[in-house]
């Protein structure tokens, strides 16, 4: 059992509008990691919060005729409501408008100023109000707009205080190069190295053109500019000024989890501030990718911003958490589709997990009057199940400790599938009919209950409500809140003689109505079924329903490698990246493509096609292609890897 400390943070979110599913994604990642570390026995501190100062907030408040604090109070209350709905287990919620934070920011300003690393000057430059960022002309995009958000910038000129960030450029570059894990994933690390090598300017850290912010302690006509205020939030709740023992325990932070668009501020500006304070740097900055919605980046103008509250009310928090964590490989962009969410709920949660729980509890009730009898002896099948359970726990542990959340979930679900297969292999219904096989039946029932005990603990970081419900339905004697990872690292934690509880449905299957269809980009229903009178074309007598189509999982993948299949003129063996794993595919396109021209193509793969062995190669899926006579062309798209096709 570990007793070490673990400190994880999300960015503090800007309360200019309601949070969307992308914010929920980031916070759910952090929550799952925090929950895992608590399971592992670590002393965890998990921080999130709201970044409330700045010109944009003041302008929005003035437009509504209210004070800035009144404006942010209402929005921040919605933030906290959402985190409660999602079962986010944060230990503190930091608001930059709180007095405790103001004290910290002003003290940090004083210390850095006294060191000689802050000076007064004049700023004239291009400013993006929504991003709270200054830019040079060379940094603007091709339209002369902000390179981060694409919106217009305006020229500003005012007196300001500056932080000597350029003084620390060589030092932060060396730290990044000497510590490969400091910025993850690697693509973000490379971006930051290139950015620093272009040269670091000193950082403007105060403004006089608005007053919604923390006053500069030595010059109160200035307010401290957003990044010098916002980034220091990570020090406030862990006792920077008022609890030295707590601060030493939790600083430096283990992980700052942020969106990829603010990695630069966290991995360059923040470390330079800490260097000026003579404080250790955080151990890791992890930049996660963006969520796109049905292939398009979320945008108010496109009308595709997804409200997580609506989704939670419709499908439940655990289902949303599971989908976000399982579907998206951390660090990469991921696609959100409501249809894909429903498919995951039906296939993974209702069918795989729900059926395993329901079948097991019902069989214990029916065959053993609800009592879990002691296991005696093990068959080869039993031994295999137990070995797979212990391997699943190890995979889960290693995956979560290395921030490979999607891989950890897939390992758990592989064991859930294995436990379902164990039922079919052992056929308890047949054993129950043979009086001579009652001990064998007791062994099978014990093994299934024990499997569910282990599964319930492993899914807790992802689906805390479902995990506890499984524990309660099993009627385990130990309080779920007291369970730790060590409790499932050995087989046999289920107490013989205990009586299981009542089976209850965790995830009802979601049935699509027969006339329900996906919407096209214009928001209109796509027609399905027979053609209207007067339309031309043949009607296939083998029509399928939308439910049939929903069973086929189509996804964008990238071809990583291609080579001919030996002794097969038409076949190529392809290695593809699905966003979560690499697969081998056999495709009959050798006469139409050179291997080299396929590398890097993003194509559409049938993900859930049953694997088939073709010329000695196991093919896990099928690449879509269109043909016309002798001509053939694979269907390629310019979409992120992992995007769902519907």
Phi, psi and omega in degrees: 000127181278148174236015183282160178272156178213123183240119180233142181229152163261168167294158173271128191276147186272120187273054177270346179196179179294150174289151177242186188296334178294320176294319178299323179299310182300313184290327177293322175302308182300320180296318181295322178292318178298316180296320177299315182293328173294318176302322181285355178094007180284155174271105193259139167236121185239118186244136166220180182170199184224137181260102200254355185264173173122165184295321183298318179296316181298318180294320179293320179295315179299323179296332179264359178071030180230168178284151180304321181294326177293322179297312184285331181304315182294318182288319180297324177300324177290323175305308185294327176295317179297316180297325177293318179298325182274002182060042177284130190257038183297146179273340178206154174233109186266125172252128183291349176277355181284146181299324181300325180282323178303317179301317182294313183298315181293324178292321177296318178301313181301314184296317181288324177295314180297334178283347181092012183261007174232134180220158178267139178208198177236138180245132170225120183187190184258129189234133174257112182294313181302323182268351184054046186227141172265146181222154169268166180299324181293336183275346181292158179284183186295342179264007181074024182247174180304128181291342180275312186247349177080008181265162183297149175252163177229151180280130178233152177217123181195160174292143183203159170264145182236144174261132183285068181292328181300333180299332187255008185301310182296322183292318180288325177298315179297319180297317180295317182290327182277345184233086186302333182273357184298318177241124178229151355288178187301325182299322178292321180300314181296322178299318183290321177300315180296321181297314182294321182294342176283348179109134178255129174273161171294156189255125174290124186235013174213160179221153175240352185278355173209167185235008179275089181178184180274124182297142172294125189295338181257358185197088193283002172280350176258146167247149184287128184291151199310314187288326178291335176276308189292315185294329182285357177302332184292342180269331190301307189284349183257021169087029182307319182255338191235000180209085186299321181295317178295319181297316179295331181289318189255343179260136009279154178299144177283318181215124163262109178268123184218161171289153187298336182287344179242018174300322183300317181294322184279331185259352178237300183296311183298312177299325179294320176298316180296323177298320179295333179271357184060039177250151177298151178277153175302154183286328183205139168250120182244116181262108179278163181278182179266159170263130169254155184247114182049039174094353182240143177297140180299134182203136176299323182294328178277346180071027184243020177288125186267125179273114182294332180297317178298318180295317180297316179297330183274319188241346182097148185296318184298321180295319179294314179302312182301313183298312182298318184282326184276323190282335190245127177282118187304129182106338180256159171292150180225154182260132173254128177221130180295325177296317178296324177300313180298321178297318178296317180301313183291315186282308188275316188271311180284310184285301188289297184286312183299316180293322179299314180295311185295315181297316183298309183296321179294322180289322176297320178296314187286316188267336186227021178054033175084001182263136175270110183274157181294140175275141178224116181079162181221137173274173177297322179296319178299314181300319179296318178299314181296318178298319179293324178296313181293325176293323179295319178298318179295317179297317178300312182299312182293319181297312183291323180291341180249017177062025176261072191291314180299319178295322178297317179296318181296325176296319177297316183289332174297322178287325175301316177297321179297319180293322176296320178294325179301322177299315181293324181292322186267340178046068182303328179298328177283320178298325183294338181275349184249109181303333182283351184244027182291325177291322177298320176296316179300321178298315181297315181296319178299315183296323179290318178296317179296321177300316180292326176301313181293317180299317183300324179288319182293330182274354184302319179297332183267316186226076187298324181290313179297321180300314181290325178295320177298314179302318180290321179292327174290337180067041179293139184289331182281138177298134184299326180297339182265359183285142177229167183301324179301335181293341181245011179274358174224144180281141173112021181281346177286133183276120177296141180096349179287156178252131182284161179272196182274137177286129177228145183290126179276313185227095177300141178293138180264117181263124175282134178293154187297331180266007181276133182219156175298154178266148175278181186294338178278356179088004180265150180294137175281130182292141175227167177087201185290155179284148178291157181301134180099343178283147180265168178108154180278147175260121179292126180290349180259044182300149177244160177268170178297328177296321178298314181296323183297339180286340181271119181262112179252135186213148177283129177230163179246133179281121182264327183206155179212139177206153180293147171277125183306138176061031178218106186295329188263350192255140171239143172261120183249140169255126183236152175257120180269356186099339180235340183198173172251141180230158172254135181231138171258127184227138183274057185238013187299329182279355185245346183219140165282146181304318185296328183280353178271337185298128179091349179293139174258116188235175183256130183242136169282106191284324189254025173288136181301130180303143180226143179268118183237116181051042176084358180249129178277120181261123183255070178125182182216132176279134178280139178216154176249142180229150176213102187065235179274351182276143178213140179215131177291148179279112181246150182223157175255075183223158179299144174302135181098349179299139181270134178263133179221000000 
